[in-house]
């Protein structure tokens, strides 16, 4: 079990949630130092995805069965995504009936179709697909799953040379970053709906290289704790100091690796507590649902109180919104995500007989970001 990597997902998702919340709050600007870089938790998720899927699928001598792999990935990500997207559709259809005005063209059929099919981050575009903004990263993840055989071929060939994999990831990141800056005027970690798939390509490979590197290292319990605390501190300081996004992405690798090494001695920390593990497992729902809830909340408050659309939220309102968001995420995880995943797997991969595939299925959610 990679408990630390499961639980840390909650804190990464919570950082993204608070990043979006702080765009509307009344707290001093300096109170949002870390949160201005918390959006880079998405990059940590991408690295973590490569790391965990290597742990689950690339420990043997061959790649997994592609059909079963895609079925498992689809079952993992789609139930919560579809539920929230359909809820958004219902809200958009109801809004005019209750006097809530929507910006013309903001919620259009083409963007709905792209989001439904998880292709909204595959192409250049000038605007965001706003049916559920955070789902762009799910689109990028799905693309990485589709090209997983290519990753597997490289990984299995170079697994004895993890530094080569990491160097390849760095070179790919530099090349794609240069391209993205030339085409769009932004660094690669700012890629979202417009060719957001480019953002995950090197970061997923970075995670693969980190996994094989970690296979070579075993730290004493004391050194594992020191390494985890040290890499966490470095990452938080870089975020608070407003370091370049690309530097923070690079520093996220040692952070993930150090948390994984905690599981080797193993070291028991608060990250192994059942509550922390549940929170980590529900982090996917938290990540996907927080923007729809924020949108509904603010529209409801504006309608009831008559406040303008740009009003700022105080601490009390923020606390209530956060509690509601966490409760909704937990409910979606328990009542939609988990049963939906089980149902899809039973329908898409019936009659599982391969012991290796059975083990993969049983352990495919350990620490997995998506």
N, C-alpha and C positions, 0 to 999 in steps of 0.2 A: 504493500500500500504506500502511495506517495501522499500521505496525509497533508504535509505542509503545502503541496502544490494544489491540493483540492481546496483547502481553507483560504489560501491567499487570494483565490479568485473573488471571494466576497469583497475583500478590501480593494481590489482593482476595480471591480464593478461599482462599488460605493464611491470611489474616487471620481469615476466618470459621471455618476449621478450628481455628486456635489459640484462638479465642474459646471454642469448645466444649470443647477440650482443657483449658483453664485452669480450667474448672469442677470438674475432678477432680485437679488437681496439687497438689504440696506446696510449690511455690515461694511466696515472700512475696507478700502481697497487692499491694504496690506494683509488683511485676514485671509485673503484668497491666494497667497503666494504659491503654496503647493498645488492648489486646485487648478491654477492656470496651466499646469503641466500634467494634471491628473488625466487629461484626455489621452495622454500617451499610454495609459493602461491598455488601450486597444493594441498597441504594438507589443506590449508584454504578453497579451493573450495570443497574438500571432506566433511569437517565439515559443510560448508554452505549448501551443497546439502542435508544432513540429516536434517538440521534445516528447510530449505524451504519446502522440501517435507512433513515434519511433519505439517507445517503450512497449506499446501494446502490439504493434504489427510487424516490427522489423528487428526482432531479436533472433530469428532463425536464419536459415540460409536463403530463403526465398520470400518474395512479396506475397501478401495475402490474396485470396481470391477476390478479384476486383468487384464482382457483382455483390458478394456478401459485404465487402468493405463499404461500397456506396450505399447499400441498403441500411447498414448500421449507422452510417453518418446521417443519412436522410432521416431515419427514425429518431436520431438524437436531436436534430435541430428543428425539424419541421413542425411538430405539434404546437409548441409554444409560439413559433413564428406565425403560423396560420391562424391560431386563435386570436392573437393580438391584432393581426392585420384585418381579420374579419370584424373584430370589435371596432377598429378604427373606421372601417367602411360603414358600419352601423351608425357610429357617431356623426360621420360626415353627412349621411343621409337624413339624420334626425335634426342636425343643427339648425337648418333653416326653419323647421317647424316650431322651434322653441325660441326663435328670434336671435340666434347666434349667426352673425355674418361671417362668411368665409372669404378669404382673398380669392378673387377670380383666377382660375387656373392652378391654384395651389394644390388641390387634390384632383388630379386628372386621370382618366382611364389608362393612358399609356404608362404613367408612372406606377399605377396600381398593378398593371400586368407585369412590368419589370420587377417590381418588388415581390409579387407573388411567385414569379419564376426564379427569383434570386439572381438576376442578371443586371441589376441597376448600377453596379459598380464596375461593369466590364468594359464600358465604352467612354469616350470623352463626352462631357456634357457641361453646360454652363450653369445649370441650376441643380439643386438637390432634389432627390425623390423624397417628398416629405410625408408620405403615408406613415412611415415610422423611421425617422432619421437613422437611429443606431443600426438598423437592419442592413445598412451598406456593408458593414464589416462581416455580416453573415453571408452576404453575396460573395465577398472576397474569400471567406473560408470555403464556401461551396466550390469555388473555382480551384482552390488548392486541393480539395478532395478529388476533383475530377482529374487533375493532372498528377495525382499521387503516384501512379506507376513510374513516372519519370523521376520523381524524388526518390522512390524506392530503389530504382536502378543505380542512381548515383550514390545513395547512402550505403547500399550493400557492397558496392565496389570499393568504397573509400572508408568503410567503418573502422578499419585498423589505423587510419590516418585522420583522426578527427580534426586536427589543426588545418588540414587541407580543406575539409568541408567548411570550416569556419572562415578560412581565407577566401574560398569561393563565394560564400555568402557575403563577405565584406566587399569583394570586387563587384558582385552583382548589385549590391546596395548602392555603391558609389556610381556605377554606370546608370542605374535607373534614376537615382537622385539627380544626376546631371541632366538626363533627358527630361525629367519632370520640371526641373527649374527652367530649362530652356523653353519648354512648351507652355508651361502654365505659370511660371514665375513664383513657384512655391517649392519648399523642400519636400522630399518624398513623404515624411511623416505627416504632412498636411493633406495627402491624397485621401479623398473619401469617395464620394459618388463618382467623381470624374477619374476613371481608371484607378480606382482604389485597389484593384487586383495587383497592381505593381507594388503596392506597399507590403503585401503579404509574401510575395515570391522570395525575396532574400531573407526575410525574418523567419519564415517557416524552415528554410534551409539552415539558418543560424541555430534554431532549436534542435535540429537533427544532429548537427555537429556537437553541440553542447551535451546532448545525451550520451553520445559515444565517448566524449571526453570524460564525462562523469563516471562511466563504467570502469575507467582505469583508476579512479581515486577512491580511497576509503579514509576518512578522517576519524580521529578519536572523537568521542562525544564532546569533549571540551573544545577542540579545534573546530568541530562542525558548528557549534553554537557561536564561537567567535567569528567564523567566516560568515555565517548568516547575519549576525548583528552588524558586521563591518560592511558587507555589501548593501544591506538595507540602509544603513546610515549614509553611505556614499550616494545611493540613488536619491534619497530624500533631500540631501544637501544640494545635489545638482538640480533637482526640481525646484526647490525653494530659491536657489540662486538664479533661476531663469537661464540655465545653460542651454546651449543649442539643442534642439530636438534630437538631432542625430547622435549627439553625445549621450543623451539620456537613453536612447534606444540601445546603444552599444553597452551601456552600464547595466541594462536590464538583463543581459545574458548571465553575468556572474551572479546576479541576484537570484535568478531562477535556479542556476546550478547549485548555489549554496543551500537553497531550501531543499532541493532534491537530496543533497548529501546528508541533510539532517535525518533522512529516513534510513540511511544505511547502518548507523551504529546499533539500533536506532535511538534517536533522542526524542523523548516525550516532552512536548511543549503545549501551550494553549491551542496551537494549530491542530492538535490531535483530539481536542475535545469534541464530543458529539455535536454540540451546538455549532461550533465553528465549522465542522464538516458539513452539517446540513446547510448552513449559510453559504458555504462554497458551492454546494450542489445546486442551490437555488439562485446562484448569481447570474446564470444565463437569463432566467425569467426577469430578474431585477434589471439587468442591462436593457432588455427589450421593452419592458413595460414602463420605464420611468418617464419617458418623453410623452407618451399618450396621457398618463396620469397628470403630468405637469400641465399639459395643454387643457385638459378638462377642468382641472382645479382652477386655473387662472380665468378661464372663461366663465366658470360658475361664480367665482368671487366678483368678477366684473359685472355680471348680470345682477347679482343680489345687492352688491354694495354701490353699484354705479360708478366704480373707479375706472380710470382710463387704462388702455391696454398696456401702457408702459409703467404701471405702478410697481413699486419695489416691495418685496416681502420682508417682514420682520422676523425675529427669532422664533416667536410663538407660531406663526404661520408656517415657517420652514420646518419646525419640529413636527407639527401635525401632518404636513405633506409627506415628510420622510417616513413617519410611522405608517401612514396609509400605503405608501409605495412598498415598504418592506412587507406589510401584511399581504398586499396583492401579489407580490412576487412569490411569497411562500405558498399562497393558495394556488397560483398557476402551476407552480412546480409540483405540488402534491396531487392536484385534481385534473391537470391537463397534461403537463409535460411527462410525468412518469407513466401514467396509464396509456397515453398516446404512444409513447416510445415502445412500451411492451406490446401494444396491439399491432403497431406497424411491423415490428420485428417478427411477430408470430405469423403475419400475413406474407411478408416479403422474403423471409428465409425459413420456411417450414422444414421440419424433418432434419434438423441439424444433427449430423452424425460424426463429423470430423472433430476429434478431441481438441486439436489445436484451435479450431474456429470456435468451439464451445468456450474454451478458456478466454479467448479474445473477447467474446461477447460478454462473459461474466465480468471481465475486468476493464471493459472499454470506457468506463466513465471515471476511472481513477484520475483525479486531477485534471480531467479534460475540460478545456475552456468552453468548447461548443459541442 
